[in-house]
Amino acid sequence: MKLMNREKPISRKRRTGTKGNKSSSKFTNGEPAALAGGEEAIATIENAAGIILAVTENRNWIEVFFGGDLMHTKTINLPSGRMFNIYIEEIPHKTTVYEHPRTMIVFDAPCDLRITRDGDKVIVMGVNQNQVFV
């Protein structure tokens, strides 16, 4: 085996294998390796009366509002520079109001929400507190 001397080392940015880097699509900046390729829990919220889905330029977010005499909200910011497909699942709702650039969804009754992200999909799932499981 003959050793070869290089004039300068190959930098990590320039180095590529013959097969390419197939696993790089599983990781995004700032995402832990354990969560890559699967669902990442973003937030869990109790007693939500509805949500507002909003998009502004290259940023989108979800705002959760709560019922009562005094309306208060909680904002969940999604990473900027990227657009997401947002899916609302298993939440009975009574009204959907679309007014560009926002969509407001009012639930039938307070719900406990779980918001997860899988790549460019954001999934909002809820359990109505009045539902009885048998």
SERO-4910 file (N, C-alpha, C, O; in steps of 0.05 Angstrom, whole numbers):
BEGIN
 pado doro    nc1    nc2    nc3   cac1   cac2   cac3    cc1    cc2    cc3    oc1    oc2    oc3
  Met    A     17    -23      0      0      0      0     18     25      0     36     27     16
  Lys    A     13     43    -19     29     66    -22     15     90    -10     -8     96    -17
  Leu    A     27    105      8     16    129     19     20    153      1     41    156    -11
  Met    A     -1    169     -1      1    193    -18      1    217     -1    -15    219     18
  Asn    A     18    236     -6     18    261      8      2    282     -7      5    285    -31
  Arg    A    -15    296      7    -31    317     -6    -18    344      1     -6    347     22
  Glu    A    -21    363    -17    -10    389    -12    -26    403     10    -14    416     28
  Lys    A    -52    401      9    -69    412     30    -93    393     35   -101    380     16
  Pro    A   -103    393     59   -125    374     65   -151    383     50   -155    407     44
  Ile    A   -168    364     45   -194    369     33   -213    379     54   -215    367     75
  Ser    A   -226    402     49   -244    413     69   -269    396     70   -276    382     51
  Arg    A   -284    398     92   -309    383     95   -330    392     75   -346    375     66
  Lys    A   -330    417     67   -349    427     48   -345    415     20   -364    410      6
  Arg    A   -319    411     13   -313    401    -14   -314    371    -16   -318    360    -37
  Arg    A   -312    357      7   -310    328      6   -337    316      0   -357    321     14
  Thr    A   -338    299    -20   -363    284    -27   -355    256    -33   -334    251    -45
  Gly    A   -371    237    -26   -366    209    -32   -377    203    -60   -390    219    -72
  Thr    A   -371    179    -69   -381    171    -96   -411    167    -96   -424    170   -116
  Lys    A   -422    159    -73   -451    154    -71   -466    179    -64   -491    180    -65
  Gly    A   -452    200    -56   -466    225    -48   -474    223    -18   -469    202     -5
  Asn    A   -486    243     -9   -494    244     19   -524    240     20   -539    259     20
  Lys    A   -533    215     21   -561    209     21   -576    216     46   -600    221     46
  Ser    A   -562    216     69   -576    221     94   -579    251    100   -593    258    120
  Ser    A   -568    269     84   -570    297     90   -598    308     88   -604    327    101
  Ser    A   -616    295     73   -643    305     70   -659    299     95   -681    311     99
  Lys    A   -650    282    113   -665    275    137   -661    296    159   -677    298    178
  Phe    A   -640    313    157   -634    332    178   -639    360    168   -633    367    145
  Thr    A   -650    377    185   -652    405    179   -637    420    200   -631    410    221
  Asn    A   -630    444    193   -614    461    212   -628    464    239   -652    471    240
  Gly    A   -613    459    260   -624    463    287   -642    440    297   -651    442    319
  Glu    A   -646    419    281   -663    398    290   -646    375    301   -627    366    287
  Pro    A   -651    366    325   -635    345    336   -637    319    319   -657    314    307
  Ala    A   -615    304    319   -614    280    303   -635    260    311   -645    245    294
  Ala    A   -642    259    336   -662    239    346   -690    244    334   -705    226    330
  Leu    A   -696    270    327   -722    276    316   -723    276    286   -744    278    274
  Ala    A   -700    273    273   -699    275    244   -714    251    232   -711    229    242
  Gly    A   -729    256    211   -743    235    197   -769    227    210   -782    209    200
  Gly    A   -777    240    232   -802    234    245   -816    259    254   -808    281    248
  Glu    A   -838    255    269   -853    277    279   -838    291    302   -827    278    320
  Glu    A   -840    317    302   -828    333    323   -851    348    337   -866    362    324
  Ala    A   -854    344    363   -875    357    378   -868    387    381   -846    394    391
  Ile    A   -886    404    372   -882    433    374   -895    444    399   -882    459    414
  Ala    A   -920    437    405   -934    448    428   -957    430    436   -969    416    419
  Thr    A   -964    432    461   -989    420    471  -1004    442    486   -992    456    503
  Ile    A  -1029    445    480  -1044    468    491  -1071    457    501  -1084    441    488
  Glu    A  -1079    466    525  -1105    458    537  -1125    480    534  -1119    504    535
  Asn    A  -1150    472    532  -1174    490    532  -1174    511    510  -1181    534    514
  Ala    A  -1166    503    486  -1166    522    463  -1194    525    452  -1208    505    449
  Ala    A  -1203    549    447  -1229    555    435  -1228    556    405  -1248    553    391
  Gly    A  -1203    560    394  -1200    561    365  -1172    568    358  -1155    573    375
  Ile    A  -1166    569    331  -1139    576    322  -1141    595    299  -1161    597    285
  Ile    A  -1119    610    295  -1116    628    272  -1091    619    258  -1069    618    270
  Leu    A  -1093    612    233  -1070    605    216  -1063    630    200  -1080    641    186
  Ala    A  -1038    639    202  -1030    664    189  -1005    661    173   -987    646    181
  Val    A  -1003    675    151   -979    675    133   -973    704    127   -990    719    119
  Thr    A   -948    711    130   -938    737    123   -912    734    109   -893    724    121
  Glu    A   -910    743     84   -886    741     68   -875    713     69   -887    695     58
  Asn    A   -852    709     81   -840    683     82   -841    670    110   -824    654    117
  Arg    A   -861    678    125   -863    668    153   -892    660    158   -910    675    151
  Asn    A   -897    638    171   -924    631    179   -924    622    208   -904    612    219
  Trp    A   -947    625    221   -949    618    249   -978    610    255   -996    614    239
  Ile    A   -982    598    279  -1008    589    288  -1013    604    314   -996    605    332
  Glu    A  -1036    616    315  -1044    630    340  -1068    616    352  -1087    611    338
  Val    A  -1066    608    377  -1087    594    391  -1101    614    409  -1088    628    424
  Phe    A  -1128    614    408  -1142    632    426  -1160    616    444  -1168    593    438
  Phe    A  -1166    627    467  -1181    614    488  -1207    629    493  -1208    653    489
  Gly    A  -1227    615    502  -1253    627    507  -1254    642    534  -1235    641    549
  Gly    A  -1276    655    538  -1279    669    563  -1286    698    558  -1288    707    535
  Asp    A  -1290    713    580  -1296    742    578  -1273    758    566  -1278    776    550
  Leu    A  -1249    751    573  -1226    765    563  -1210    746    544  -1200    726    553
  Met    A  -1209    753    519  -1196    735    499  -1166    739    501  -1155    761    499
  His    A  -1152    717    505  -1123    717    505  -1113    696    485  -1128    677    479
  Thr    A  -1088    699    476  -1078    682    455  -1050    671    463  -1037    681    481
  Lys    A  -1042    651    448  -1015    640    450  -1006    636    421  -1020    624    405
  Thr    A   -982    646    414   -971    644    387   -950    623    385   -932    621    402
  Ile    A   -953    606    365   -933    586    359   -920    594    333   -932    592    311
  Asn    A   -895    602    334   -880    611    310   -867    587    297   -854    571    310
  Leu    A   -871    585    271   -858    564    255   -833    575    243   -831    600    240
  Pro    A   -813    559    236   -788    569    225   -792    587    201   -809    580    183
  Ser    A   -778    609    200   -782    628    177   -767    618    153   -750    601    154
  Gly    A   -774    630    130   -761    624    105   -771    598     93   -759    588     74
  Arg    A   -793    587    103   -803    561     94   -833    562     96   -844    572    116
  Met    A   -847    551     77   -876    549     78   -884    521     87   -870    501     80
  Phe    A   -906    519    102   -915    493    113   -943    487    103   -959    505     99
  Asn    A   -949    461    101   -976    452     97   -987    446    124   -976    429    139
  Ile    A  -1009    459    132  -1020    456    158  -1046    440    156  -1064    447    142
  Tyr    A  -1047    418    171  -1070    400    171  -1084    401    198  -1071    399    219
  Ile    A  -1110    405    198  -1126    405    223  -1141    379    223  -1157    373    205
  Glu    A  -1136    362    244  -1148    336    244  -1164    331    270  -1156    340    292
  Glu    A  -1186    318    266  -1203    308    288  -1213    329    307  -1216    324    331
  Ile    A  -1218    353    297  -1228    375    315  -1255    384    304  -1256    395    282
  Pro    A  -1277    379    318  -1302    389    309  -1303    420    312  -1297    431    333
  His    A  -1310    433    290  -1311    462    290  -1337    472    280  -1350    459    264
  Lys    A  -1344    496    288  -1370    507    280  -1367    529    259  -1386    534    244
  Thr    A  -1344    542    258  -1341    564    239  -1312    565    229  -1293    560    244
  Thr    A  -1309    570    203  -1283    576    191  -1286    602    176  -1303    605    158
  Val    A  -1269    621    183  -1270    648    170  -1243    652    156  -1222    651    169
  Tyr    A  -1244    656    130  -1220    662    114  -1219    691    107  -1237    701     94
  Glu    A  -1198    705    115  -1193    732    108  -1163    735    103  -1147    735    122
  His    A  -1156    737     78  -1127    737     71  -1112    757     87  -1120    780     89
  Pro    A  -1090    751    100  -1074    726    100  -1079    708    123  -1061    693    131
  Arg    A  -1103    709    135  -1109    692    159  -1133    674    154  -1151    680    138
  Thr    A  -1133    652    168  -1156    635    170  -1162    630    199  -1145    621    214
  Met    A  -1187    635    207  -1195    631    235  -1214    608    237  -1233    606    222
  Ile    A  -1208    589    255  -1225    565    259  -1234    566    288  -1218    565    306
  Val    A  -1261    567    292  -1272    567    319  -1283    539    324  -1298    528    308
  Phe    A  -1275    527    347  -1283    500    354  -1311    500    366  -1321    520    377
  Asp    A  -1324    476    365  -1350    472    378  -1349    475    408  -1366    488    420
  Ala    A  -1328    465    420  -1324    465    449  -1294    467    454  -1278    461    435
  Pro    A  -1285    474    478  -1256    475    483  -1243    448    477  -1254    427    483
  Cys    A  -1219    450    465  -1204    426    458  -1176    427    469  -1164    449    473
  Asp    A  -1164    404    474  -1136    402    481  -1122    396    455  -1128    376    441
  Leu    A  -1102    412    448  -1089    410    422  -1061    398    425  -1047    402    445
  Arg    A  -1053    384    404  -1025    374    402  -1016    382    374  -1028    373    354
  Ile    A   -995    398    372   -984    407    347   -957    394    342   -939    396    358
  Thr    A   -955    380    319   -931    366    312   -922    375    284   -937    386    269
  Arg    A   -896    370    278   -885    377    252   -870    354    241   -854    341    256
  Asp    A   -874    347    216   -860    326    202   -851    338    175   -867    337    156
  Gly    A   -827    348    173   -817    360    149   -832    386    144   -832    405    160
  Asp    A   -846    388    121   -861    412    115   -891    410    122   -907    427    115
  Lys    A   -898    388    137   -926    384    146   -928    392    176   -912    383    192
  Val    A   -947    408    182   -953    414    210   -981    403    215  -1000    410    201
  Ile    A   -984    386    235  -1009    373    241  -1020    383    268  -1006    381    288
  Val    A  -1045    393    267  -1058    402    292  -1080    382    298  -1099    380    283
  Met    A  -1077    367    320  -1097    348    328  -1109    357    354  -1095    368    371
  Gly    A  -1135    351    358  -1147    360    382  -1167    339    393  -1178    323    378
  Val    A  -1171    341    419  -1191    324    432  -1210    343    446  -1203    358    463
  Asn    A  -1235    340    438  -1257    357    450  -1260    347    479  -1262    323    484
  Gln    A  -1261    366    497  -1263    358    525  -1290    347    532  -1292    334    553
  Asn    A  -1310    350    516  -1337    339    521  -1340    311    510  -1360    298    515
  Gln    A  -1320    301    495  -1322    274    483  -1317    254    505  -1300    257    523
  Val    A  -1333    232    504  -1331    210    522  -1322    186    507  -1335    178    487
  Phe    A  -1299    174    515  -1289    151    501  -1300    126    514  -1300    124    539
  Val    A  -1309    108    498  -1320     83    508  -1302     60    503  -1308     37    511
***
